[in-house]
């Protein structure tokens, strides 16, 4: 199934988007929010290693699965027609093999963790496997993506506290809102192609109200994170970080005001700084309190 040459490994790296780390970062930030919140400071190093490594592996596995399911669609989209699977540089069975190997390694990582984490890991795996299919029928697949990308939040609390408090679930809901915001910006780039191919995205569902709903999603994200922070008892540093994140969100809304493709893509990529801003406040509140 695999050919382990330097060239082949390079193709596998492109398949899982190691050359485009934005997906890893958007998955990593909410996981870090939860790790530090659940630990009320630095998490144990083995927990930190498991979750950071698992984030990279699961995002990579998700990319391989996504390309496998979309291989007959991506060829008709200018932005994706040159992907290594779509262009025939690797075979579909290789993409499945890469996804399976990465998924199994991720599962091995959680062996030392508790039973609740194992149960949640099964849910996380189902979310990762089924997300690529939701674009076929679900009007706002970005919401499902937000659950999948944020499921490290309840898992982190389960691993550290062996329970999941209300504030953690609110943090997960905030991540869902954030994913709707940033992935709608991303979907606005491909809207014309997606309409032609009959795919479902929030950019299509929201139609001419797309910018309004991106703004509303950012607002709900900040609102839910504010409630979560209040429940955790966080103070000034956290509120300053949410203020900074709000300014970043408003900048994105300004950039996408004309729905120009590259501006929308720029806003999408810039969301790593939104996640970083929120994390900065959590880090200060938990590590230096």
C-alpha positions as CSV (number, residue, x, y, z in Angstrom):
1,X,0.0,0.0,0.0
2,X,2.8,2.4,0.9
3,X,6.0,3.2,-1.0
4,X,8.5,4.6,1.5
5,X,10.7,6.7,-0.7
6,X,11.7,10.3,0.0
7,X,9.5,11.5,-2.8
8,X,6.5,9.4,-1.6
9,X,6.8,10.6,1.9
10,X,6.8,14.2,0.6
11,X,3.5,13.4,-1.2
12,X,2.0,12.0,2.0
13,X,3.1,15.1,3.8
14,X,1.2,17.2,1.3
15,X,-1.8,15.0,1.5
16,X,-2.1,15.7,5.2
17,X,-1.3,19.4,4.7
18,X,1.8,19.6,6.8
19,X,2.8,22.4,4.4
20,X,-0.3,24.3,5.4
21,X,-0.4,24.4,9.2
22,X,-3.5,26.6,9.6
23,X,-5.7,23.6,10.2
24,X,-3.5,22.3,12.9
25,X,-3.5,25.7,14.6
26,X,-7.3,26.1,14.5
27,X,-7.6,22.7,16.1
28,X,-4.8,23.2,18.6
29,X,-5.9,26.5,20.1
30,X,-9.2,25.3,21.6
31,X,-7.3,22.2,22.9
32,X,-4.8,24.4,24.6
33,X,-7.6,26.6,26.1
34,X,-9.0,23.5,27.7
35,X,-5.7,21.9,28.8
36,X,-4.7,25.0,30.8
37,X,-8.2,25.7,32.0
38,X,-8.7,22.1,33.3
39,X,-5.2,22.1,34.9
40,X,-5.6,25.6,36.3
41,X,-2.0,26.1,35.1
42,X,0.5,24.1,33.2
43,X,-0.9,20.6,32.4
44,X,1.3,17.6,33.2
45,X,3.9,17.2,30.5
46,X,2.7,13.8,29.4
47,X,-0.9,15.1,29.0
48,X,0.5,18.2,27.1
49,X,2.5,15.9,24.8
50,X,-0.4,13.5,24.2
51,X,-2.9,16.3,23.2
52,X,-0.5,18.4,21.0
53,X,0.7,15.3,19.2
54,X,-2.8,13.9,18.9
55,X,-4.0,17.2,17.5
56,X,-1.4,17.1,14.7
57,X,-2.1,13.4,13.9
58,X,-5.9,13.6,13.9
59,X,-6.0,16.8,11.8
60,X,-3.6,15.0,9.4
61,X,-5.8,11.9,9.3
62,X,-8.9,14.1,8.7
63,X,-7.2,15.8,5.7
64,X,-6.4,12.4,4.2
65,X,-10.0,11.2,4.7
66,X,-11.4,14.5,3.4
67,X,-9.4,14.2,0.2
68,X,-10.5,10.6,-0.3
69,X,-14.2,11.4,0.0
70,X,-13.8,14.6,-2.1
71,X,-11.5,13.2,-4.8
72,X,-14.2,13.3,-7.5
73,X,-15.2,16.8,-6.5
74,X,-11.9,18.5,-5.9
75,X,-10.9,17.9,-9.5
76,X,-13.6,20.5,-10.5
77,X,-12.4,23.2,-8.1
78,X,-9.5,25.4,-9.2
79,X,-8.1,25.7,-5.6
80,X,-8.1,21.9,-5.1
81,X,-7.5,20.4,-8.5
82,X,-3.8,20.1,-7.9
83,X,-4.0,18.2,-4.6
84,X,-1.8,15.1,-4.7
85,X,-4.8,12.6,-4.6
86,X,-6.9,14.5,-7.0
87,X,-4.1,14.9,-9.5
88,X,-3.3,11.2,-9.4
89,X,0.1,11.5,-7.7
90,X,-1.0,9.0,-5.1
91,X,-3.8,6.4,-5.1
92,X,-7.0,6.5,-3.1
93,X,-6.1,3.4,-1.1
94,X,-2.9,5.2,0.0
95,X,-4.9,8.1,1.4
96,X,-7.1,5.6,3.4
97,X,-3.9,3.8,4.6
98,X,-2.4,7.1,5.8
99,X,-5.6,8.0,7.6
100,X,-5.8,4.6,9.3
101,X,-2.2,4.6,10.4
102,X,-2.4,8.1,11.8
103,X,-5.7,7.3,13.6
104,X,-4.3,4.2,15.2
105,X,-1.2,6.1,16.4
106,X,-3.6,8.7,17.9
107,X,-5.5,6.0,19.8
108,X,-2.3,4.5,21.1
109,X,-1.4,7.9,22.6
110,X,-4.5,7.8,24.9
111,X,-3.8,4.4,26.4
112,X,-2.5,5.9,29.7
113,X,-5.6,8.1,30.1
114,X,-8.8,7.3,31.9
115,X,-12.0,5.5,30.7
116,X,-14.0,8.7,30.2
117,X,-11.3,10.0,27.8
118,X,-11.4,6.7,25.9
119,X,-15.2,6.9,25.5
120,X,-14.9,10.5,24.3
121,X,-12.1,9.4,21.9
122,X,-14.5,7.1,20.2
123,X,-17.0,10.0,19.7
124,X,-14.1,12.1,18.4
125,X,-13.1,9.4,15.9
126,X,-16.7,9.2,14.6
127,X,-16.8,13.0,14.2
128,X,-13.5,13.0,12.2
129,X,-14.6,10.2,9.9
130,X,-18.1,11.5,9.2
131,X,-17.4,15.2,8.8
132,X,-16.3,15.0,5.1
133,X,-19.7,13.5,4.3
134,X,-21.8,16.3,5.9
135,X,-21.0,18.6,3.0
136,X,-23.2,16.4,0.9
137,X,-26.4,17.1,2.8
138,X,-26.0,19.3,5.9
139,X,-26.8,23.0,5.3
140,X,-24.2,24.3,7.7
141,X,-21.4,21.6,7.9
142,X,-19.2,24.2,9.6
143,X,-21.2,23.6,12.8
144,X,-20.3,20.0,12.6
145,X,-16.7,20.9,11.9
146,X,-16.7,23.1,15.1
147,X,-17.8,20.1,17.2
148,X,-15.1,17.9,15.6
149,X,-12.4,20.6,15.9
150,X,-13.4,21.4,19.5
151,X,-13.8,17.9,20.9
152,X,-10.4,18.1,22.4
153,X,-12.0,20.4,24.9
154,X,-14.2,17.9,26.8
155,X,-11.5,15.3,26.3
156,X,-8.9,17.5,28.0
157,X,-11.2,18.0,31.0
158,X,-12.0,14.3,31.1
159,X,-8.3,13.5,31.1
160,X,-7.3,16.0,33.8
161,X,-10.4,16.2,36.0
162,X,-12.3,13.0,35.1
163,X,-15.4,15.2,34.6
164,X,-16.6,17.8,32.2
165,X,-17.9,21.0,33.9
166,X,-20.5,23.3,32.4
167,X,-17.8,25.9,31.5
168,X,-16.1,23.3,29.3
169,X,-19.3,22.6,27.4
170,X,-19.8,26.4,26.9
171,X,-16.2,26.6,25.6
172,X,-17.1,23.8,23.1
173,X,-20.1,25.8,22.0
174,X,-17.9,28.8,21.6
175,X,-15.6,26.8,19.3
176,X,-18.6,25.8,17.2
177,X,-19.6,29.4,16.7
178,X,-16.0,30.3,16.0
179,X,-15.7,27.5,13.4
180,X,-18.9,28.8,11.7
181,X,-17.3,32.2,11.5
182,X,-13.9,31.2,10.1
183,X,-15.0,28.4,7.9
184,X,-17.7,30.5,6.4
185,X,-15.0,32.9,5.4
186,X,-13.2,30.0,3.9
187,X,-16.3,28.8,2.1
188,X,-16.9,32.2,0.6
189,X,-13.7,31.6,-1.4
190,X,-15.2,28.5,-3.1
191,X,-18.9,29.5,-3.1
192,X,-19.3,29.6,-6.9
193,X,-17.6,26.2,-7.4
194,X,-19.6,24.7,-4.5
195,X,-22.9,25.9,-5.9
196,X,-22.0,24.4,-9.3
197,X,-21.2,21.1,-7.7
198,X,-24.2,21.0,-5.5
199,X,-22.3,21.0,-2.2
200,X,-23.6,22.4,1.1
201,X,-21.8,25.2,2.9
202,X,-22.7,28.0,5.3
203,X,-21.7,30.6,2.7
204,X,-24.3,29.2,0.4
205,X,-27.0,28.7,3.1
206,X,-26.5,32.3,4.5
207,X,-26.5,33.7,1.0
208,X,-26.5,37.5,0.9
209,X,-26.6,37.6,4.7
210,X,-23.2,35.8,5.0
211,X,-21.3,38.7,6.5
212,X,-24.0,39.3,9.0
213,X,-23.9,35.7,10.2
214,X,-20.1,35.7,10.3
215,X,-20.3,38.7,12.6
216,X,-23.1,37.0,14.7
217,X,-21.0,33.9,15.0
218,X,-18.0,35.9,16.2
219,X,-20.3,37.7,18.7
220,X,-21.6,34.4,20.1
221,X,-18.1,33.1,20.3
222,X,-17.0,36.0,22.5
223,X,-20.2,35.9,24.5
224,X,-19.9,32.1,25.3
225,X,-16.2,32.5,26.1
226,X,-17.0,35.3,28.5
227,X,-19.6,33.2,30.4
228,X,-17.1,30.3,30.5
229,X,-14.4,32.7,31.8
230,X,-16.8,34.0,34.5
231,X,-17.5,30.5,35.6
232,X,-13.8,29.8,35.9
233,X,-13.3,33.0,37.9
234,X,-10.8,34.6,35.5
235,X,-10.0,38.3,35.7
236,X,-8.6,41.3,33.9
237,X,-6.1,39.4,31.7
238,X,-8.8,37.2,30.2
239,X,-11.2,40.1,29.6
240,X,-8.3,42.0,27.8
241,X,-7.7,38.9,25.7
242,X,-11.4,38.7,24.7
243,X,-11.2,42.4,23.8
244,X,-8.3,41.8,21.6
245,X,-10.0,38.8,20.0
246,X,-13.1,41.0,19.4
247,X,-10.9,43.6,17.5
248,X,-9.4,40.8,15.4
249,X,-12.9,39.6,14.5
250,X,-14.0,43.1,13.5
251,X,-10.9,43.4,11.3
252,X,-12.0,40.2,9.6
253,X,-15.4,41.6,9.0
254,X,-13.8,44.7,7.4
255,X,-11.6,42.5,5.2
256,X,-14.5,40.4,3.8
257,X,-16.9,43.3,3.3
258,X,-16.7,43.1,-0.5
259,X,-16.6,39.3,-0.5
260,X,-13.4,39.3,-2.5
261,X,-11.9,35.8,-2.6
262,X,-8.4,36.6,-1.5
263,X,-9.6,38.9,1.3
264,X,-11.9,36.2,2.6
265,X,-9.0,33.7,2.5
266,X,-6.8,36.2,4.3
267,X,-9.4,36.5,7.0
268,X,-9.7,32.8,7.4
269,X,-5.9,32.3,7.8
270,X,-5.8,35.2,10.3
271,X,-8.1,33.4,12.7
272,X,-5.1,31.7,14.3
273,X,-4.5,35.1,16.0
274,X,-8.0,35.1,17.3
275,X,-7.4,31.7,18.9
276,X,-4.0,32.8,20.2
277,X,-5.5,36.0,21.8
278,X,-8.0,33.9,23.7
279,X,-5.2,31.5,24.8
280,X,-3.0,34.3,26.0
281,X,-5.6,35.4,28.5
282,X,-6.2,31.9,29.7
283,X,-2.5,31.3,30.0
284,X,-2.0,34.4,32.2
285,X,-5.0,33.7,34.3
286,X,-4.1,30.0,35.0
287,X,-0.3,30.1,35.1
288,X,0.3,33.4,36.9
289,X,-2.8,33.6,39.1
